[in-house]
Amino acid sequence: MDEQRKFTRVKFDANAFLSANEERWQVELLDISIRGALLHSTYRDSLKEGGAVSLLINLAGDGGSIELFGKVAHIDADHIGVASEHMDVDSISLLRRIVELNLGDSDLLEREMTALVESASRAAEQAEDAPNSGTD
């Protein structure tokens, strides 16, 4: 829970599609952060918390798109929280720019990017250590 609050959410309106279990739904993007997104959708019956999803966000005009891969963090009556686990370099660059423009505080963005990198490093270290557990 604490880690979720390290990342500032910004309201952002864009055409978005959520994919899971070989299904795809158009969703309303309510807000986004470096670490995930909050969506509005009535299509949630085939989703479960912790389930793998991908989110494609098409930016206006020829602004490109952001694609993130992650897990369903939470589901309630009409909202779906998605926790990002992986984005390609182009997607993270576009998302970083969106957050920076909406925050208006590059120092805050740098702190959030540092927290994201540290979180990813800890997760990678834990994954490397896991197979070695109990083999000593």
Secondary structure, DSSP 8 states (H G I E B T S, - for coil): -TGGGGS--EE---EEEEEETTEEEEEEEEEEETTEEEEE-S--TT--TT-EEEEEEE-STT--EEEEEEEEEEE-SSEEEEEEEEE-HHHHHHHHHHHHHHH--HHHHHHHHHHHHHHHHHHHHHHHHGGGTT--
